[in-house]
Amino acid sequence: MSDTRERSVVVCGEGLVDLVPVGENFSPKLGGGPFNVAIAVGRLGSDVGFVSRLSTDAFGDRMIDSLAASNVGTTGVERGPEPTTLAVVNLAADGGARYSFYLEGTADRQFALPKLPSARAFSFGTLSLVLEPGASAYEAMLHEAHARGRLTMVDPNIRPAVISDPEAYRRRFRSWLPAIDILKVSDDDAKWLGSVDGAEWLDEGVGAVLLTRGGDGLRLITKELDVSVPAPAVDVADTIGAGDTVHGALLAYLDRHDALDVAVVRGFSEADWSAALTFAARAAAVTVSRPGADPPWSRELGLSV
């Protein structure tokens, strides 16, 4: 069933299950970059829908329930009998996470191109932009959203283990740049993609590059501005979902300030971006303070719904 009303944000991409180490065992946690972004946007009070293909297995059912519980619309979700993708998480001593994947024949990569939903902003990222045949469908949605003048935000969220041809992926990534208004990358993502800070991507059409720098906070660069904010001090449980929370919180902030608009965002001042990044950093600090990808609710940031 298609979603006919206009939403503030539509998040496009995979949902999967993270197998997180707990002692000698692994605990299944719902995740996937786009899934986490949608949860963050919904919990922070914005009208958000999720576009994906989820399994009809028990994990897929749990994802549908979790999205609904976080105020995320699921009418744009396809269901299929293929299994759910599994990501095995390896946590470092500092809480950083590395991933290996079980994804052959899984539901999310079988995503087929739907009619573009109605929304003010669209978000894309992670495995959904790598794994075919679904990657081509999401890529087409990105270009269509841009052609229609909708705000677009992309987080490639590089997972080298699933990219069989790095140079081909880097070429494909560069083909997206003219269609991206906000590009979010970690420091490590930028290096893997062949850049120090992504500044050169601005010349290829990107409106703003948002760099996540772990404990060093956030940095955003445009052709005119270079804005940084610190990360709040917090005891880190792990970093799972931190970047996704930044992504979702920024979209929710823009929505609250009636700024889900290409011209508005590209006209932001240094003070505008500083306020937006500070909000996103606060949201991410809550996520890293507790295990797994568990973005904050509006009330936890002192916001009215």
C-alpha contacts under 8 A as a table, 3 or more apart, distances in Angstrom:
res1	aa1	res2	aa2	distance
1	M	75	T	5.71
1	M	76	G	6.78
2	S	75	T	5.81
2	S	76	G	5.67
2	S	115	K	7.96
2	S	117	P	7.47
3	D	75	T	5.61
3	D	76	G	6.15
3	D	117	P	6.35
3	D	118	S	7.64
4	T	117	P	6.81
4	T	118	S	6.59
5	R	118	S	6.34
6	E	117	P	7.56
6	E	118	S	4.51
6	E	119	A	4.84
6	E	120	R	7.33
7	R	10	V	6.86
7	R	47	D	5.59
7	R	48	V	5.95
7	R	49	G	6.97
7	R	118	S	6.37
7	R	119	A	4.58
7	R	120	R	6.64
8	S	46	S	6.70
8	S	47	D	5.33
8	S	48	V	6.04
8	S	119	A	5.41
8	S	120	R	5.10
8	S	121	A	6.29
8	S	255	D	6.83
8	S	260	L	7.55
9	V	46	S	7.54
9	V	47	D	6.51
9	V	48	V	4.77
9	V	49	G	6.51
9	V	119	A	5.64
9	V	120	R	6.02
9	V	121	A	4.79
9	V	122	F	5.76
9	V	123	S	7.50
9	V	251	L	7.63
10	V	38	A	7.91
10	V	48	V	5.54
10	V	49	G	4.73
10	V	50	F	5.77
10	V	51	V	7.01
10	V	117	P	7.66
10	V	119	A	6.18
10	V	121	A	6.39
10	V	122	F	4.98
10	V	123	S	6.34
11	V	34	P	6.28
11	V	35	F	7.81
11	V	37	V	7.23
11	V	38	A	5.82
11	V	48	V	7.33
11	V	49	G	6.27
11	V	50	F	4.99
11	V	51	V	6.15
11	V	122	F	5.83
11	V	123	S	4.62
11	V	124	F	6.27
12	C	34	P	6.31
12	C	50	F	6.01
12	C	51	V	4.71
12	C	52	S	6.06
12	C	122	F	7.29
12	C	123	S	5.88
12	C	124	F	5.14
12	C	125	G	7.47
12	C	138	Y	7.20
13	G	33	G	7.75
13	G	34	P	5.14
13	G	35	F	7.13
13	G	50	F	7.93
13	G	51	V	6.51
13	G	52	S	5.38
13	G	108	D	7.75
13	G	124	F	6.09
13	G	125	G	6.31
13	G	126	T	7.47
13	G	127	L	7.63
13	G	128	S	5.09
13	G	129	L	7.82
13	G	138	Y	7.41
14	E	32	G	5.88
14	E	33	G	7.13
14	E	34	P	5.87
14	E	35	F	6.30
14	E	52	S	5.90
14	E	53	R	7.17
14	E	54	L	7.81
14	E	108	D	5.46
14	E	109	R	7.78
14	E	126	T	7.82
14	E	127	L	6.85
14	E	128	S	5.64
15	G	30	L	7.47
15	G	31	G	5.84
15	G	32	G	4.71
15	G	33	G	7.42
15	G	34	P	6.83
15	G	35	F	5.04
15	G	52	S	7.50
15	G	54	L	6.85
15	G	63	M	7.43
15	G	85	T	7.80
15	G	108	D	6.96
16	L	30	L	6.17
16	L	31	G	5.23
16	L	32	G	5.07
16	L	35	F	7.92
16	L	84	T	6.00
16	L	85	T	5.03
16	L	86	L	5.96
16	L	87	A	7.24
16	L	108	D	7.99
17	V	28	P	6.11
17	V	29	K	5.54
17	V	30	L	4.62
17	V	31	G	5.36
17	V	32	G	7.10
17	V	59	F	7.36
17	V	84	T	7.17
17	V	85	T	6.40
17	V	86	L	4.99
17	V	87	A	6.08
18	D	27	S	7.97
18	D	28	P	5.65
18	D	29	K	5.01
18	D	30	L	6.06
18	D	31	G	5.92
18	D	32	G	7.70
18	D	86	L	6.03
18	D	87	A	4.70
18	D	88	V	5.88
18	D	89	V	6.43
19	L	26	F	5.43
19	L	27	S	5.38
19	L	28	P	4.56
19	L	29	K	6.23
19	L	86	L	7.04
19	L	87	A	5.96
19	L	88	V	4.77
19	L	89	V	5.80
20	V	26	F	5.12
20	V	27	S	5.12
20	V	28	P	6.26
20	V	29	K	6.88
20	V	88	V	6.62
20	V	89	V	5.22
20	V	90	N	7.33
20	V	292	G	7.68
21	P	24	E	7.05
21	P	25	N	5.78
21	P	26	F	4.35
21	P	27	S	6.26
21	P	89	V	6.86
21	P	90	N	7.03
21	P	91	L	7.48
22	V	25	N	5.24
22	V	26	F	5.41
22	V	27	S	6.32
23	G	26	F	7.73
29	K	292	G	7.01
29	K	293	A	7.92
30	L	59	F	7.91
30	L	63	M	6.67
30	L	293	A	7.86
31	G	35	F	5.96
31	G	36	N	5.85
31	G	293	A	6.71
32	G	35	F	5.24
32	G	36	N	6.09
32	G	126	T	7.81
33	G	36	N	5.24
33	G	37	V	6.24
33	G	125	G	6.77
33	G	126	T	5.97
33	G	157	N	7.64
33	G	241	G	7.25
33	G	244	D	5.88
34	P	37	V	4.94
34	P	38	A	6.17
34	P	123	S	7.72
34	P	124	F	6.72
34	P	125	G	6.17
34	P	126	T	7.20
34	P	244	D	7.43
35	F	38	A	5.26
35	F	39	I	6.31
35	F	50	F	7.60
36	N	39	I	5.07
36	N	40	A	6.19
36	N	241	G	6.59
36	N	244	D	5.88
36	N	245	T	7.07
36	N	248	G	7.94
36	N	293	A	6.78
36	N	295	P	7.66
37	V	40	A	5.10
37	V	41	V	6.22
37	V	244	D	5.06
37	V	245	T	6.03
37	V	247	H	6.31
37	V	248	G	4.63
38	A	41	V	5.15
38	A	42	G	6.11
38	A	48	V	6.81
38	A	49	G	7.25
38	A	50	F	6.47
38	A	67	L	7.79
38	A	72	V	6.66
38	A	248	G	6.60
39	I	42	G	5.18
39	I	43	R	6.05
39	I	67	L	6.32
39	I	70	S	5.81
39	I	71	N	7.74
39	I	72	V	6.66
39	I	248	G	7.81
39	I	295	P	7.12
40	A	43	R	5.25
40	A	44	L	6.20
40	A	244	D	7.75
40	A	245	T	5.76
40	A	248	G	5.10
40	A	249	A	6.34
40	A	295	P	5.32
40	A	296	P	6.89
40	A	297	W	7.72
41	V	44	L	5.27
41	V	45	G	6.70
41	V	46	S	5.82
41	V	47	D	7.89
41	V	48	V	6.63
41	V	248	G	4.83
41	V	249	A	6.10
41	V	251	L	6.84
41	V	252	A	5.42
42	G	45	G	5.39
42	G	46	S	5.41
42	G	47	D	6.56
42	G	48	V	5.90
42	G	70	S	5.51
42	G	71	N	5.02
42	G	72	V	5.37
43	R	46	S	7.56
43	R	70	S	5.36
43	R	71	N	6.60
43	R	295	P	7.55
43	R	296	P	6.68
43	R	297	W	4.68
43	R	298	S	6.21
44	L	249	A	7.11
44	L	252	A	6.26
44	L	296	P	7.30
44	L	297	W	5.42
44	L	298	S	4.59
44	L	305	V	7.48
45	G	71	N	7.96
45	G	252	A	7.15
45	G	298	S	6.51
45	G	305	V	5.45
46	S	252	A	5.80
46	S	255	D	6.77
46	S	256	R	7.63
47	D	71	N	7.68
47	D	72	V	7.33
48	V	71	N	7.54
48	V	72	V	5.40
48	V	73	G	6.16
49	G	72	V	5.35
49	G	73	G	4.26
49	G	74	T	6.04
49	G	75	T	7.59
49	G	76	G	7.03
50	F	72	V	6.67
50	F	73	G	6.08
50	F	74	T	5.56
50	F	75	T	7.72
50	F	76	G	6.00
50	F	77	V	6.50
51	V	74	T	7.22
51	V	75	T	7.93
51	V	76	G	4.63
51	V	77	V	5.04
51	V	78	E	7.76
52	S	76	G	6.83
52	S	77	V	4.84
52	S	78	E	6.10
52	S	108	D	6.63
52	S	111	F	6.48
53	R	77	V	5.51
53	R	78	E	4.37
53	R	79	R	5.46
53	R	80	G	6.98
53	R	107	A	5.95
53	R	108	D	4.81
53	R	109	R	7.66
53	R	110	Q	7.02
53	R	111	F	5.31
54	L	60	G	5.44
54	L	77	V	6.86
54	L	78	E	6.19
54	L	79	R	4.95
54	L	80	G	6.36
54	L	84	T	6.99
54	L	107	A	5.58
54	L	108	D	5.75
55	S	59	F	7.32
55	S	60	G	4.73
55	S	61	D	7.65
55	S	79	R	5.45
55	S	80	G	4.96
55	S	81	P	5.60
55	S	82	E	5.65
55	S	83	P	5.62
55	S	84	T	5.55
55	S	106	T	7.82
55	S	107	A	5.31
55	S	108	D	7.56
56	T	59	F	7.81
56	T	60	G	5.44
56	T	61	D	6.39
56	T	79	R	5.84
56	T	80	G	5.59
56	T	81	P	5.36
56	T	82	E	7.46
56	T	83	P	7.76
57	D	60	G	5.28
57	D	61	D	6.39
57	D	81	P	7.02
57	D	82	E	7.98
57	D	83	P	6.56
57	D	84	T	7.26
58	A	61	D	5.06
58	A	62	R	6.25
59	F	62	R	5.06
59	F	63	M	6.26
59	F	84	T	6.66
60	G	63	M	5.04
60	G	64	I	6.35
60	G	84	T	6.72
61	D	64	I	5.21
61	D	65	D	6.30
62	R	65	D	5.05
62	R	66	S	6.01
63	M	66	S	4.99
63	M	67	L	6.06
64	I	67	L	5.24
64	I	68	A	6.26
64	I	74	T	7.04
65	D	68	A	5.18
65	D	69	A	6.13
66	S	69	A	5.02
66	S	70	S	6.31
67	L	70	S	5.19
67	L	71	N	6.42
67	L	72	V	5.01
67	L	73	G	7.17
67	L	74	T	7.27
68	A	71	N	5.10
68	A	72	V	5.25
68	A	73	G	6.48
68	A	74	T	7.26
69	A	72	V	7.45
73	G	76	G	7.57
74	T	77	V	5.33
76	G	117	P	7.92
78	E	111	F	7.55
79	R	107	A	7.79
80	G	107	A	6.15
81	P	107	A	7.19
82	E	105	G	6.54
82	E	106	T	5.18
82	E	107	A	4.69
83	P	105	G	7.31
83	P	106	T	4.91
83	P	107	A	5.73
84	T	103	L	7.83
84	T	106	T	5.53
84	T	107	A	5.86
84	T	108	D	7.31
85	T	101	F	7.35
85	T	102	Y	5.88
85	T	103	L	4.93
85	T	106	T	5.55
85	T	107	A	7.23
85	T	108	D	7.28
86	L	101	F	5.78
86	L	102	Y	5.11
86	L	103	L	6.65
87	A	99	Y	6.09
87	A	100	S	5.60
87	A	101	F	4.47
87	A	102	Y	6.36
88	V	99	Y	5.54
88	V	100	S	5.19
88	V	101	F	6.16
89	V	97	A	6.27
89	V	98	R	5.71
89	V	99	Y	4.78
89	V	100	S	6.79
90	N	97	A	5.64
90	N	98	R	5.10
90	N	99	Y	6.22
91	L	94	D	7.93
91	L	95	G	5.71
91	L	96	G	5.64
91	L	97	A	4.67
91	L	98	R	6.50
91	L	238	D	7.60
92	A	95	G	5.29
92	A	96	G	5.19
92	A	97	A	6.31
92	A	98	R	7.96
93	A	96	G	7.30
94	D	236	V	7.83
94	D	238	D	7.47
95	G	236	V	6.71
95	G	237	A	6.19
95	G	238	D	3.99
95	G	239	T	5.72
96	G	238	D	6.12
96	G	239	T	5.42
96	G	240	I	7.46
97	A	238	D	7.45
97	A	239	T	6.57
97	A	240	I	6.44
99	Y	159	R	7.62
99	Y	161	A	7.93
100	S	161	A	6.66
101	F	161	A	7.79
101	F	162	V	7.56
103	L	106	T	5.38
105	G	109	R	7.47
105	G	110	Q	7.86
106	T	109	R	6.12
106	T	110	Q	7.19
107	A	110	Q	5.49
107	A	111	F	7.34
108	D	111	F	5.79
108	D	128	S	7.42
108	D	134	G	7.38
109	R	128	S	6.70
109	R	131	L	5.83
109	R	132	E	6.14
109	R	133	P	6.33
109	R	134	G	4.85
109	R	135	A	7.36
110	Q	132	E	7.49
110	Q	133	P	6.07
110	Q	134	G	5.32
111	F	133	P	7.18
111	F	134	G	4.60
111	F	137	A	7.11
112	A	133	P	7.78
112	A	134	G	6.13
112	A	137	A	5.92
113	L	134	G	7.93
113	L	137	A	4.78
113	L	138	Y	7.09
113	L	140	A	7.79
113	L	141	M	7.52
116	L	141	M	6.65
116	L	144	E	7.74
116	L	145	A	7.58
119	A	122	F	7.01
119	A	150	R	7.58
120	R	150	R	5.68
120	R	151	L	6.45
120	R	260	L	6.07
120	R	261	D	7.03
121	A	150	R	5.53
121	A	151	L	4.51
121	A	152	T	5.77
121	A	153	M	7.77
121	A	260	L	6.12
121	A	261	D	7.58
122	F	142	L	7.66
122	F	145	A	7.11
122	F	150	R	7.16
122	F	151	L	6.27
122	F	152	T	4.95
122	F	153	M	6.33
123	S	152	T	5.95
123	S	153	M	4.85
123	S	154	V	5.78
124	F	128	S	7.92
124	F	129	L	7.74
124	F	138	Y	7.58
124	F	142	L	7.48
124	F	152	T	7.99
124	F	153	M	6.47
124	F	154	V	4.85
124	F	155	D	6.47
124	F	156	P	7.93
125	G	128	S	6.25
125	G	129	L	6.05
125	G	154	V	5.52
125	G	155	D	4.69
125	G	156	P	4.95
125	G	157	N	6.60
126	T	129	L	5.92
126	T	130	V	7.25
126	T	155	D	6.52
126	T	156	P	4.93
126	T	157	N	4.87
126	T	158	I	6.53
126	T	159	R	7.57
127	L	130	V	5.09
127	L	131	L	6.15
127	L	157	N	8.00
127	L	159	R	7.56
127	L	162	V	7.92
128	S	131	L	5.91
128	S	134	G	6.46
128	S	135	A	5.35
128	S	138	Y	7.06
129	L	134	G	7.57
129	L	135	A	4.45
129	L	136	S	7.47
129	L	138	Y	6.64
129	L	139	E	6.86
129	L	156	P	7.31
130	V	135	A	5.51
130	V	162	V	7.69
130	V	163	I	6.91
130	V	169	Y	7.67
131	L	134	G	6.20
131	L	135	A	5.35
132	E	135	A	4.95
132	E	136	S	6.59
133	P	136	S	6.03
133	P	137	A	7.17
134	G	137	A	5.19
134	G	138	Y	6.40
135	A	138	Y	5.25
135	A	139	E	6.04
136	S	139	E	4.97
136	S	140	A	6.14
137	A	140	A	5.20
137	A	141	M	6.41
138	Y	141	M	5.00
138	Y	142	L	6.31
139	E	142	L	5.10
139	E	143	H	6.47
139	E	176	W	7.87
140	A	143	H	5.26
140	A	144	E	6.14
141	M	144	E	5.04
141	M	145	A	5.99
142	L	145	A	5.25
142	L	146	H	6.27
142	L	152	T	7.29
142	L	179	A	6.96
143	H	146	H	5.13
143	H	147	A	6.10
143	H	176	W	7.69
143	H	179	A	5.92
144	E	147	A	4.98
144	E	148	R	6.24
145	A	148	R	5.18
145	A	149	G	6.55
145	A	150	R	5.41
145	A	151	L	7.60
145	A	152	T	7.16
146	H	149	G	5.14
146	H	150	R	5.50
146	H	151	L	6.94
146	H	152	T	6.61
146	H	179	A	5.39
146	H	180	I	7.39
147	A	150	R	7.56
147	A	179	A	7.89
149	G	262	V	7.14
150	R	261	D	6.91
150	R	262	V	6.73
151	L	180	I	7.99
151	L	181	D	6.25
151	L	260	L	6.32
151	L	261	D	5.65
151	L	262	V	5.13
152	T	179	A	7.31
152	T	180	I	5.42
152	T	181	D	5.26
152	T	182	I	6.46
153	M	180	I	6.04
153	M	181	D	5.95
153	M	182	I	4.66
153	M	183	L	5.79
153	M	184	K	7.43
154	V	180	I	6.73
154	V	182	I	6.55
154	V	183	L	5.11
154	V	184	K	6.16
155	D	183	L	6.10
155	D	184	K	4.84
155	D	185	V	5.92
155	D	247	H	7.88
156	P	184	K	7.62
156	P	185	V	6.89
156	P	189	D	7.76
157	N	185	V	6.62
157	N	186	S	7.50
157	N	189	D	6.61
158	I	189	D	5.72
158	I	192	W	7.84
159	R	162	V	5.98
159	R	163	I	6.95
160	P	163	I	5.22
160	P	164	S	7.96
160	P	166	P	7.86
161	A	164	S	7.59
163	I	166	P	5.92
163	I	169	Y	7.27
165	D	168	A	5.44
165	D	169	Y	6.34
166	P	169	Y	5.09
166	P	170	R	6.16
167	E	170	R	5.00
167	E	171	R	6.27
168	A	171	R	5.18
168	A	172	R	6.25
169	Y	172	R	4.96
169	Y	173	F	6.01
170	R	173	F	4.95
170	R	174	R	6.29
170	R	193	L	6.23
171	R	174	R	5.21
171	R	175	S	6.49
172	R	175	S	5.09
172	R	176	W	6.82
173	F	176	W	5.38
173	F	177	L	6.93
174	R	177	L	5.35
175	S	178	P	7.09
176	W	179	A	5.54
176	W	180	I	6.68
177	L	180	I	5.33
177	L	201	W	6.89
177	L	204	E	6.01
177	L	205	G	5.77
177	L	206	V	5.56
178	P	204	E	5.78
178	P	205	G	4.17
178	P	206	V	5.92
179	A	205	G	7.05
179	A	206	V	7.19
180	I	183	L	6.38
180	I	205	G	7.10
180	I	206	V	5.18
180	I	207	G	6.87
181	D	205	G	7.86
181	D	206	V	5.30
181	D	207	G	4.49
181	D	208	A	6.28
181	D	262	V	6.97
181	D	266	R	7.82
182	I	206	V	6.56
182	I	207	G	5.78
182	I	208	A	4.89
182	I	209	V	5.95
182	I	210	L	7.08
183	L	206	V	6.91
183	L	207	G	7.84
183	L	208	A	6.24
183	L	209	V	4.83
183	L	210	L	5.98
184	K	209	V	5.93
184	K	210	L	4.57
184	K	211	L	5.99
184	K	212	T	7.52
184	K	247	H	7.22
185	V	188	D	7.90
185	V	189	D	5.60
185	V	190	A	6.13
185	V	209	V	7.47
185	V	210	L	6.24
185	V	211	L	5.17
185	V	212	T	6.34
186	S	189	D	4.97
186	S	190	A	6.27
186	S	211	L	5.29
186	S	212	T	4.58
186	S	213	R	6.17
186	S	243	G	7.75
187	D	190	A	5.24
187	D	191	K	6.40
187	D	196	V	7.72
187	D	197	D	7.22
187	D	211	L	6.28
187	D	212	T	6.33
187	D	213	R	5.84
188	D	191	K	5.17
188	D	192	W	6.17
189	D	192	W	5.12
189	D	193	L	6.14
190	A	193	L	5.08
190	A	194	G	6.31
190	A	195	S	5.17
190	A	196	V	6.15
190	A	197	D	6.21
190	A	198	G	6.36
191	K	194	G	5.03
191	K	195	S	5.10
191	K	196	V	5.79
191	K	197	D	7.90
192	W	195	S	7.45
195	S	198	G	5.46
195	S	199	A	7.97
195	S	200	E	7.88
196	V	199	A	7.93
197	D	211	L	7.30
198	G	201	W	5.44
198	G	202	L	7.44
198	G	209	V	6.46
199	A	202	L	5.68
199	A	203	D	7.80
199	A	209	V	7.31
199	A	221	I	7.02
199	A	222	T	7.62
199	A	223	K	7.96
200	E	203	D	5.60
200	E	204	E	7.27
201	W	204	E	5.09
201	W	205	G	6.84
201	W	206	V	6.03
202	L	205	G	5.40
202	L	206	V	4.67
202	L	207	G	6.24
202	L	208	A	6.93
202	L	209	V	7.57
202	L	222	T	6.81
202	L	223	K	6.61
203	D	206	V	7.17
206	V	209	V	7.18
207	G	222	T	6.36
207	G	266	R	6.14
208	A	220	L	6.71
208	A	221	I	5.72
208	A	222	T	4.76
208	A	223	K	7.92
208	A	266	R	7.65
209	V	220	L	5.57
209	V	221	I	5.36
209	V	222	T	6.61
210	L	218	L	7.16
210	L	219	R	5.87
210	L	220	L	4.39
210	L	221	I	6.66
211	L	218	L	5.79
211	L	219	R	5.09
211	L	220	L	6.06
212	T	217	G	6.40
212	T	218	L	4.89
212	T	219	R	6.66
212	T	243	G	6.88
213	R	216	D	5.18
213	R	217	G	5.30
213	R	218	L	5.85
213	R	219	R	7.64
214	G	217	G	5.80
214	G	218	L	7.87
214	G	231	A	7.60
215	G	230	P	7.81
215	G	231	A	5.74
216	D	230	P	5.98
216	D	231	A	5.97
217	G	228	S	7.35
217	G	229	V	5.78
217	G	230	P	4.26
217	G	231	A	4.06
217	G	232	P	7.88
217	G	281	A	7.00
218	L	228	S	5.59
218	L	229	V	5.42
218	L	230	P	6.45
218	L	231	A	7.11
218	L	277	L	6.83
218	L	281	A	7.14
219	R	226	D	7.17
219	R	227	V	5.59
219	R	228	S	4.20
219	R	229	V	6.53
220	L	225	L	7.78
220	L	226	D	5.81
220	L	227	V	5.19
220	L	228	S	6.34
220	L	273	W	7.78
221	I	224	E	7.68
221	I	225	L	5.52
221	I	226	D	4.43
221	I	227	V	6.35
222	T	225	L	5.07
222	T	226	D	6.53
225	L	270	E	6.61
226	D	270	E	7.88
227	V	270	E	6.51
227	V	273	W	7.08
227	V	274	S	6.51
228	S	274	S	7.12
228	S	277	L	7.93
229	V	274	S	6.73
229	V	277	L	6.61
229	V	278	T	6.21
229	V	281	A	7.87
230	P	278	T	7.82
230	P	281	A	7.65
231	A	281	A	5.84
231	A	282	R	7.51
231	A	285	A	7.26
232	P	281	A	6.99
232	P	282	R	6.52
232	P	285	A	6.29
233	A	285	A	7.77
234	V	285	A	6.53
234	V	288	V	7.97
234	V	289	S	6.45
235	D	288	V	7.87
235	D	289	S	5.76
236	V	239	T	7.22
236	V	288	V	5.30
236	V	289	S	4.84
236	V	290	R	7.26
237	A	288	V	5.79
237	A	289	S	5.12
237	A	290	R	5.17
237	A	291	P	5.46
238	D	288	V	5.41
238	D	289	S	7.13
238	D	290	R	6.97
238	D	291	P	5.85
238	D	292	G	6.82
239	T	242	A	5.40
239	T	287	T	7.64
239	T	288	V	5.08
239	T	292	G	7.59
240	I	287	T	7.94
240	I	288	V	7.02
240	I	291	P	7.59
240	I	292	G	5.29
240	I	293	A	5.21
241	G	244	D	5.03
241	G	245	T	6.04
241	G	287	T	6.94
241	G	288	V	7.68
241	G	292	G	6.89
241	G	293	A	4.34
241	G	294	D	7.18
241	G	295	P	7.54
242	A	245	T	5.15
242	A	246	V	6.44
242	A	284	A	5.16
242	A	285	A	7.66
242	A	287	T	6.00
242	A	288	V	6.08
242	A	293	A	7.25
243	G	246	V	5.02
243	G	247	H	6.27
243	G	284	A	7.21
244	D	247	H	4.99
244	D	248	G	6.14
245	T	248	G	5.07
245	T	249	A	5.73
245	T	280	A	7.30
245	T	283	A	6.57
245	T	284	A	5.38
245	T	287	T	7.21
245	T	295	P	5.99
246	V	249	A	5.18
246	V	250	L	6.04
246	V	280	A	4.84
246	V	281	A	6.42
246	V	283	A	6.86
246	V	284	A	5.71
247	H	250	L	5.42
247	H	251	L	6.56
247	H	280	A	7.56
248	G	251	L	5.23
248	G	252	A	6.21
249	A	252	A	4.97
249	A	253	Y	6.00
249	A	279	F	7.18
249	A	280	A	5.03
249	A	283	A	6.55
250	L	253	Y	5.02
250	L	254	L	6.20
250	L	276	A	6.33
250	L	277	L	7.04
250	L	279	F	7.43
250	L	280	A	5.49
251	L	254	L	5.13
251	L	255	D	6.19
251	L	260	L	7.57
252	A	255	D	5.01
252	A	256	R	6.21
253	Y	256	R	5.12
253	Y	257	H	6.32
253	Y	276	A	6.33
253	Y	279	F	7.33
253	Y	280	A	7.88
254	L	257	H	5.16
254	L	258	D	6.12
254	L	259	A	4.71
254	L	260	L	5.55
254	L	276	A	7.52
255	D	258	D	5.04
255	D	259	A	5.78
255	D	260	L	5.59
256	R	259	A	7.59
258	D	261	D	7.89
259	A	264	V	5.79
259	A	265	V	6.28
260	L	264	V	7.45
260	L	265	V	7.21
261	D	264	V	5.29
261	D	265	V	6.12
262	V	265	V	5.39
262	V	266	R	6.07
263	A	266	R	5.20
263	A	267	G	6.09
264	V	267	G	5.12
264	V	268	F	6.41
265	V	268	F	5.23
268	F	271	A	7.96
268	F	272	D	5.60
268	F	273	W	6.45
269	S	272	D	5.04
269	S	273	W	6.36
270	E	273	W	5.28
270	E	274	S	6.04
271	A	274	S	5.02
271	A	275	A	6.21
272	D	275	A	5.41
272	D	276	A	6.33
273	W	276	A	5.01
273	W	277	L	5.97
274	S	277	L	5.23
274	S	278	T	6.02
275	A	278	T	5.17
275	A	279	F	6.34
276	A	279	F	5.28
276	A	280	A	6.38
277	L	280	A	4.98
277	L	281	A	6.03
278	T	281	A	5.11
278	T	282	R	6.19
279	F	282	R	5.16
279	F	283	A	6.33
280	A	283	A	5.13
280	A	284	A	6.25
281	A	284	A	5.10
281	A	285	A	6.14
282	R	285	A	5.12
282	R	286	V	6.73
282	R	301	L	7.67
283	A	286	V	5.43
283	A	287	T	6.74
283	A	295	P	7.15
283	A	296	P	6.21
283	A	301	L	7.19
284	A	287	T	5.01
284	A	288	V	6.31
284	A	295	P	7.27
285	A	288	V	5.37
285	A	289	S	6.26
286	V	289	S	5.22
286	V	290	R	7.10
286	V	295	P	6.96
286	V	296	P	6.16
287	T	290	R	5.85
287	T	291	P	7.77
287	T	292	G	7.79
287	T	293	A	6.53
287	T	294	D	5.51
287	T	295	P	5.03
287	T	296	P	6.49
288	V	291	P	7.06
288	V	292	G	7.91
290	R	294	D	7.21
291	P	294	D	7.32
296	P	300	E	6.10
296	P	301	L	7.43
297	W	300	E	5.41
297	W	301	L	7.09
298	S	301	L	5.42
298	S	302	G	6.42
298	S	303	L	4.96
298	S	304	S	6.55
298	S	305	V	6.39
299	R	302	G	4.89
299	R	303	L	5.27
299	R	304	S	6.57
299	R	305	V	7.64
300	E	303	L	7.43
